[in-house]
Each structure stands twice: as structure tokens, then as C-alpha cells.
Amino acid sequence: MAMTLRLSAEDERALAQLADDEGISRNEAVLRAIREAVARSGHEGRVAELSERARHRYADVLERLGR
């Protein structure tokens, strides 16, 4: 699917610098940034879920440690 990406001059310079630093096209730099953001977001969600489970499972221990 084709898409137009409108960037400010500052963001355009940042994208160009990122692409140049990585030796990739601007299109590839955008795709990688999107994929990394999705992976990071998914990871944070899994960590939050596991943390909640652990807090529930060990609530009595955490309560005692807090005294």
C-alpha cells in the first residue's frame, strides 16, 4: 500500500541522518522504526502483564516484606 509521509524539516533531516548512518534508504529507515516501536510496545505490554501476575501471586510475601 502506498502512503505519503509528511515530515517537518527537522524530522526530514533526522530521517535522512538515520538512513545515512545506517546505510539504508529513508523508506527502510521508516519501516525499521515502525517495527522497532511495535516490538517495544509489545514487550512493555508483556512485562506489565507478567508484573501484575507476580504481584498478585506474591501479594502476601510483598505485604510481609513491606512491614
C-alpha angles and dihedrals in degrees: 000000000000120000138179116226115201114203134179116243089257093051091046090055091047092050092048091050092048092049092047093048091051095041092235138115121272088246091056091047090055092047092050092048091052093048093047091050091051092049092048092048092050091048093051090050092051091048091050091049094049091045091053091050092050092048090051095044095047099033093122092051092047090049091053092046090052093060 
